[in-house]
Amino acid sequence: MILKKSMLLLALLFSAISVSAAVPVPAPPKLASKSFLLIDINSDTVLAQKKIDHSIEPASITKMMTAYVVYKELEAGRLTMDELVPISEKAWRMEGSKMFIEVGSKVPVKELLNGLIIQSGNDASVALAEYIAGSETVFADYMNQYAKSLGMNSTNYVNSTGWPHRRHKTTARDIAILAKALILEFPEHYKLYSEKSMTYNGIKQYNRNKLLWRDKSIDGIKTGHTDSAGYCLVASAKRGDMRLISVVLGTRSNKARTDQSQKLLNYGFRFYESHALYVAGEGLKDVRVWEGEKENLALGLMQDLTVTIPRGQYKKLEASIEIDKTIIAPVKKGHELGTVLVKLNGDELISMPLVALGSVAKGGLLQRAKDKFILMFE
């Protein structure tokens, strides 16, 4: 079931949605970064991009996947927040950012997650990896398995921290996939990404995502920096019903990654708007089923249909439904029997399959014979 959920996230992300070129929208801001991406999480519309499949070292953005694996362990009941994690010498000796845990001590999972997410502690990351998988190397294999299940096809993890390694790679596209999974699969855990500070062992430390102080709509997600990766930031903000994710990789300074991420998010919110048109499981059309034990069947969508369009264009949307001409039993729930098509200014925005919301078994001999006779004249 977990794998199916992950694969559904992959199927939704980067679905074929395109904004009509005829609508006047300014070009996205030009950013001095190796790559960047801006998407609407609800419709998966790409609003701005540059080299989103360019391979790059993720630095501490890696810890998004470390946290994802921890959440999966918590979800499966193989780990609890109060569980005490022994701190190894390797975890204690980790360089770079740290929460200052002591070798030989035992720290609750909850505290280590605070250190991992709020402070970006390398020591916390290694401690959790070793506890869950026995070693950081095996934990990295876990990370790669989850990356594959999510459809992060250009990602390879070698460690849990983002410490530089030539085979430790990802892309802006893959990071956006992971960001969406974190937000949608674990909304309660995601709240921690908006915390501005934490105190452990008498030491108060601050979240490295400076956007949290600039903009109240921003509630995450993760910074990263190494000499080889540059300064990176994955951010997300929600204004009204619209949530955007920005990925900015390979800038020259902490200020640059913050400023440029803000520019991207402001651009998306200023010039675009989202609209939820149809709800998953809602009956959109009743159709006649021939040769079945019942005649009528409701059709709808397997997932919510949301579109992202230039502001002020909502009244120009057109939606239509196309249904298979003749539907003959048996029909199973989920069978594709038509299409919902949404257009803007005559150009296709998105199409989604209409599916059976229930099942219809074959009718009795008399019913089937009667319907066959009627169909001969139809």
C-alpha positions as CSV (number, residue, x, y, z in Angstrom):
1,M,0.0,0.0,0.0
2,I,2.9,2.3,0.8
3,L,4.5,1.6,-2.5
4,K,1.3,2.3,-4.4
5,K,1.0,5.6,-2.6
6,S,4.5,6.5,-3.6
7,M,3.9,5.5,-7.2
8,L,0.8,7.6,-7.3
9,L,2.9,10.6,-6.2
10,L,5.2,9.9,-9.1
11,A,2.4,9.6,-11.6
12,L,0.9,13.0,-10.5
13,L,4.2,14.9,-10.5
14,F,5.0,16.7,-13.7
15,S,1.8,15.6,-15.4
16,A,1.2,17.1,-18.9
17,I,-0.2,20.5,-18.0
18,S,0.8,23.6,-20.0
19,V,-0.2,27.2,-19.7
20,S,-1.5,28.8,-23.0
21,A,1.2,30.8,-24.6
22,A,-1.4,33.4,-25.7
23,V,-1.9,34.6,-22.2
24,P,0.4,37.5,-21.3
25,V,2.5,36.4,-18.3
26,P,6.0,37.9,-17.7
27,A,9.0,35.6,-18.1
28,P,10.2,34.1,-14.8
29,P,13.0,35.9,-13.0
30,K,16.6,35.1,-14.2
31,L,18.5,33.5,-11.3
32,A,22.2,33.1,-10.9
33,S,22.1,29.4,-10.0
34,K,23.0,26.1,-11.5
35,S,19.4,25.0,-11.7
36,F,16.0,26.0,-10.3
37,L,12.4,24.8,-10.4
38,L,9.0,26.3,-9.3
39,I,5.9,24.1,-9.2
40,D,2.4,24.3,-7.9
41,I,2.0,21.3,-5.6
42,N,-1.7,20.8,-6.2
43,S,-1.7,20.7,-10.0
44,D,2.0,19.9,-10.6
45,T,2.2,22.8,-13.0
46,V,5.8,23.8,-13.7
47,L,5.8,27.7,-13.5
48,A,9.6,28.2,-14.0
49,Q,12.6,26.1,-14.6
50,K,16.2,25.9,-15.5
51,K,18.2,22.7,-16.1
52,I,16.0,20.7,-13.8
53,D,17.6,17.5,-14.8
54,H,21.2,18.8,-14.3
55,S,23.0,16.5,-11.9
56,I,24.2,18.3,-8.7
57,E,25.4,17.4,-5.2
58,P,22.5,18.0,-2.9
59,A,24.6,18.8,0.2
60,S,22.3,18.9,3.3
61,I,19.2,18.8,1.2
62,T,20.0,15.1,1.4
63,K,18.5,15.2,4.9
64,M,15.0,15.6,3.4
65,M,15.3,11.9,2.4
66,T,16.9,11.0,5.7
67,A,13.8,12.4,7.4
68,Y,11.5,10.7,4.9
69,V,13.0,7.3,5.8
70,V,12.6,8.1,9.5
71,Y,8.9,9.0,9.0
72,K,8.4,5.7,7.1
73,E,9.8,3.8,10.1
74,L,7.5,5.7,12.5
75,E,4.5,5.1,10.2
76,A,5.3,1.4,10.1
77,G,5.6,1.2,13.9
78,R,9.2,0.1,13.7
79,L,10.3,3.3,15.5
80,T,8.7,5.6,18.2
81,M,9.4,9.2,19.0
82,D,10.4,8.4,22.6
83,E,12.8,5.6,21.6
84,L,16.3,6.2,22.9
85,V,19.1,6.2,20.3
86,P,22.7,5.4,21.4
87,I,25.2,7.9,20.1
88,S,28.3,6.4,18.4
89,E,31.7,7.9,18.2
90,K,31.2,8.3,14.4
91,A,28.1,10.4,14.9
92,W,29.7,12.4,17.7
93,R,32.8,13.1,15.5
94,M,30.8,14.4,12.5
95,E,32.1,17.7,11.2
96,G,30.0,20.6,9.8
97,S,26.6,21.5,11.3
98,K,25.7,19.6,14.5
99,M,23.4,19.6,17.4
100,F,26.2,18.7,19.8
101,I,25.1,15.3,21.0
102,E,27.6,13.4,23.3
103,V,29.2,10.1,22.5
104,G,27.9,7.3,24.6
105,S,24.7,9.1,25.5
106,K,21.1,8.1,24.5
107,V,18.9,10.7,22.8
108,P,15.2,10.4,22.0
109,V,14.2,10.1,18.3
110,K,12.1,13.3,18.7
111,E,15.2,15.3,19.8
112,L,17.3,13.9,17.0
113,L,14.6,14.9,14.5
114,N,14.7,18.4,15.8
115,G,18.4,18.5,15.3
116,L,18.1,16.9,11.9
117,I,15.4,19.3,10.5
118,I,15.8,22.6,12.4
119,Q,19.6,22.7,12.8
120,S,20.6,20.4,10.0
121,G,22.8,18.4,12.4
122,N,25.1,15.9,10.7
123,D,25.6,14.1,14.0
124,A,21.8,13.7,14.4
125,S,21.6,12.4,10.8
126,V,24.3,9.7,11.3
127,A,22.8,8.7,14.7
128,L,19.4,8.0,13.2
129,A,20.8,6.3,10.2
130,E,22.9,3.9,12.3
131,Y,20.1,3.1,14.7
132,I,17.6,2.4,11.9
133,A,19.8,0.4,9.5
134,G,22.8,-0.7,11.6
135,S,25.2,1.4,9.5
136,E,25.1,4.6,7.5
137,T,26.0,2.6,4.3
138,V,22.9,0.3,4.7
139,F,20.8,3.3,5.5
140,A,21.9,4.9,2.2
141,D,20.5,1.8,0.4
142,Y,17.2,2.4,2.2
143,M,17.3,6.0,0.9
144,N,17.9,4.8,-2.7
145,Q,15.1,2.3,-2.5
146,Y,12.6,5.0,-1.4
147,A,14.0,7.4,-4.1
148,K,13.3,4.8,-6.7
149,S,9.8,4.1,-5.5
150,L,9.0,7.9,-5.7
151,G,10.4,8.1,-9.2
152,M,13.5,10.0,-8.3
153,N,15.3,8.4,-11.3
154,S,18.4,10.7,-11.3
155,T,19.2,10.4,-7.6
156,N,21.8,8.4,-5.9
157,Y,22.6,8.6,-2.1
158,V,25.9,7.5,-0.6
159,N,25.3,8.9,2.9
160,S,22.6,10.4,5.2
161,T,24.1,13.9,5.6
162,G,25.0,15.2,2.1
163,W,28.7,15.0,2.8
164,P,30.5,15.5,-0.5
165,H,31.0,12.4,-2.6
166,R,31.3,12.1,-6.4
167,R,28.5,9.5,-6.5
168,H,26.1,11.4,-4.2
169,K,23.9,13.2,-6.8
170,T,20.4,14.4,-7.4
171,T,18.5,17.0,-9.6
172,A,16.0,19.8,-9.0
173,R,13.2,17.6,-10.5
174,D,13.9,14.8,-8.1
175,I,14.1,17.2,-5.1
176,A,10.7,18.6,-6.0
177,I,9.3,15.0,-6.1
178,L,10.6,14.4,-2.6
179,A,9.4,17.7,-1.3
180,K,5.9,17.0,-2.4
181,A,6.0,13.5,-0.8
182,L,7.1,15.0,2.5
183,I,4.3,17.5,2.5
184,L,1.5,15.3,1.3
185,E,2.4,12.0,3.0
186,F,3.5,13.4,6.4
187,P,1.6,16.7,7.1
188,E,2.0,16.5,10.8
189,H,5.7,15.9,10.7
190,Y,6.1,18.6,8.0
191,K,5.1,21.2,10.6
192,L,8.6,20.9,12.2
193,Y,10.2,22.5,9.1
194,S,8.7,25.9,10.0
195,E,10.3,26.0,13.5
196,K,12.9,28.8,13.7
197,S,15.0,27.5,16.5
198,M,15.8,24.6,18.9
199,T,17.7,24.2,22.1
200,Y,19.6,21.1,23.0
201,N,22.3,20.5,25.6
202,G,21.9,24.1,26.7
203,I,22.8,25.4,23.2
204,K,20.2,27.4,21.2
205,Q,20.6,27.2,17.4
206,Y,18.6,28.6,14.6
207,N,17.0,27.3,11.4
208,R,19.2,28.0,8.4
209,N,16.2,28.8,6.2
210,K,16.1,32.6,6.6
211,L,12.9,32.9,4.5
212,L,11.0,31.8,7.7
213,W,11.7,35.2,9.1
214,R,10.9,37.1,5.9
215,D,7.6,35.7,4.8
216,K,4.8,34.2,7.1
217,S,3.5,32.1,4.2
218,I,6.8,30.1,4.0
219,D,6.9,27.0,6.2
220,G,10.0,25.1,5.0
221,I,11.9,23.2,3.8
222,K,15.7,22.7,3.7
223,T,19.0,24.5,3.1
224,G,22.2,22.9,1.9
225,H,25.8,24.1,1.3
226,T,29.2,22.6,0.4
227,D,32.0,24.2,-1.6
228,S,31.2,21.9,-4.5
229,A,27.4,22.2,-4.3
230,G,27.2,25.9,-3.6
231,Y,24.3,27.4,-1.6
232,C,21.0,25.6,-2.1
233,L,17.5,26.0,-0.8
234,V,14.2,24.1,-1.1
235,A,11.3,26.3,0.0
236,S,7.6,25.9,0.2
237,A,4.9,28.5,0.8
238,K,1.1,28.4,1.0
239,R,-1.1,31.4,0.3
240,G,-4.8,30.7,0.4
241,D,-5.4,27.3,-1.2
242,M,-2.3,27.6,-3.4
243,R,1.0,25.9,-2.3
244,L,4.2,26.3,-4.3
245,I,7.6,24.6,-4.0
246,S,10.8,26.2,-5.2
247,V,14.1,24.5,-5.6
248,V,17.2,26.7,-6.1
249,L,20.5,24.9,-6.4
250,G,24.1,26.2,-6.7
251,T,24.1,29.9,-5.8
252,R,27.1,31.8,-4.5
253,S,25.9,32.8,-1.1
254,N,23.4,32.3,1.7
255,K,21.8,35.7,0.8
256,A,21.6,34.7,-2.9
257,R,19.8,31.5,-2.3
258,T,17.4,33.3,0.1
259,D,16.7,36.2,-2.2
260,Q,16.3,34.1,-5.4
261,S,14.0,31.7,-3.7
262,Q,11.8,34.6,-2.6
263,K,11.8,36.0,-6.1
264,L,10.6,32.6,-7.5
265,L,7.8,32.2,-5.0
266,N,6.6,35.8,-5.4
267,Y,6.5,35.4,-9.2
268,G,4.4,32.3,-8.9
269,F,1.9,33.7,-6.5
270,R,1.7,37.1,-8.3
271,F,1.0,35.8,-11.8
272,Y,-0.8,32.5,-11.3
273,E,-3.8,31.1,-9.4
274,S,-5.0,27.6,-8.6
275,H,-8.5,26.2,-8.9
276,A,-9.8,22.9,-7.7
277,L,-12.3,21.9,-10.4
278,Y,-13.3,18.3,-9.4
279,V,-13.0,16.1,-6.4
280,A,-11.8,12.5,-6.5
281,G,-14.6,10.0,-6.2
282,E,-17.3,12.6,-7.0
283,G,-19.9,11.4,-9.6
284,L,-19.6,13.6,-12.6
285,K,-21.8,11.6,-15.1
286,D,-24.2,8.7,-14.9
287,V,-23.9,6.3,-17.9
288,R,-26.0,3.4,-19.3
289,V,-24.4,0.0,-18.9
290,W,-25.6,-2.7,-21.2
291,E,-26.0,-6.4,-20.4
292,G,-25.4,-5.8,-16.7
293,E,-27.2,-6.6,-13.5
294,K,-27.9,-2.8,-13.2
295,E,-28.3,-0.2,-15.9
296,N,-26.7,2.9,-14.4
297,L,-23.1,3.6,-13.3
298,A,-21.5,6.8,-12.0
299,L,-18.2,8.0,-13.5
300,G,-15.7,10.2,-11.8
301,L,-12.0,10.8,-11.3
302,M,-9.4,8.9,-9.3
303,Q,-7.7,12.0,-8.0
304,D,-8.6,15.7,-7.6
305,L,-8.4,17.8,-10.7
306,T,-6.8,21.1,-10.0
307,V,-5.5,23.6,-12.6
308,T,-3.0,26.4,-12.3
309,I,-3.6,29.3,-14.7
310,P,-2.6,32.9,-15.2
311,R,-4.5,35.2,-12.9
312,G,-7.8,36.6,-14.1
313,Q,-8.4,33.8,-16.6
314,Y,-10.8,31.6,-14.6
315,K,-13.9,32.5,-16.6
316,K,-12.2,31.5,-19.8
317,L,-11.9,27.8,-18.7
318,E,-13.9,25.3,-20.6
319,A,-14.5,21.7,-19.4
320,S,-16.0,18.9,-21.4
321,I,-16.6,15.2,-20.9
322,E,-16.2,12.5,-23.5
323,I,-17.6,9.0,-22.8
324,D,-17.1,5.7,-24.5
325,K,-20.1,5.1,-26.9
326,T,-21.2,1.7,-25.7
327,I,-20.4,0.3,-22.3
328,I,-21.0,-3.4,-21.8
329,A,-20.9,-5.3,-18.5
330,P,-18.9,-6.5,-16.8
331,V,-17.3,-3.3,-15.6
332,K,-14.9,-3.1,-12.7
333,K,-14.4,-0.2,-10.4
334,G,-11.6,2.0,-11.8
335,H,-12.1,1.0,-15.4
336,E,-11.4,4.0,-17.7
337,L,-14.6,4.8,-19.6
338,G,-14.1,8.4,-20.8
339,T,-12.1,11.6,-20.4
340,V,-12.5,15.0,-18.7
341,L,-10.9,17.7,-20.9
342,V,-10.2,21.2,-19.6
343,K,-9.2,24.0,-22.0
344,L,-8.2,27.6,-21.6
345,N,-8.7,30.0,-24.6
346,G,-9.2,26.9,-26.7
347,D,-5.9,25.3,-25.8
348,E,-5.8,22.0,-23.8
349,L,-4.7,22.4,-20.2
350,I,-5.2,18.9,-18.9
351,S,-7.1,15.7,-19.6
352,M,-7.9,13.0,-17.1
353,P,-9.5,9.6,-17.5
354,L,-13.1,9.2,-16.3
355,V,-13.4,6.0,-14.4
356,A,-16.1,3.8,-13.1
357,L,-16.8,4.6,-9.4
358,G,-18.4,1.2,-8.9
359,S,-18.7,-2.2,-10.5
360,V,-21.4,-3.8,-12.6
361,A,-21.4,-7.6,-13.0
362,K,-23.0,-9.3,-16.0
363,G,-26.7,-9.5,-15.9
364,G,-28.9,-12.6,-16.3
365,L,-29.4,-14.4,-19.6
366,L,-32.7,-12.6,-20.2
367,Q,-31.3,-9.2,-19.5
368,R,-28.3,-9.8,-21.8
369,A,-30.5,-11.0,-24.6
370,K,-32.8,-8.0,-24.2
371,D,-29.9,-5.5,-24.3
372,K,-28.3,-7.2,-27.3
373,F,-31.6,-6.9,-29.2
374,I,-31.9,-3.2,-28.4
375,L,-28.3,-2.6,-29.4
376,M,-28.9,-4.1,-32.8
377,F,-31.2,-1.3,-33.6
378,E,-29.1,1.4,-31.9
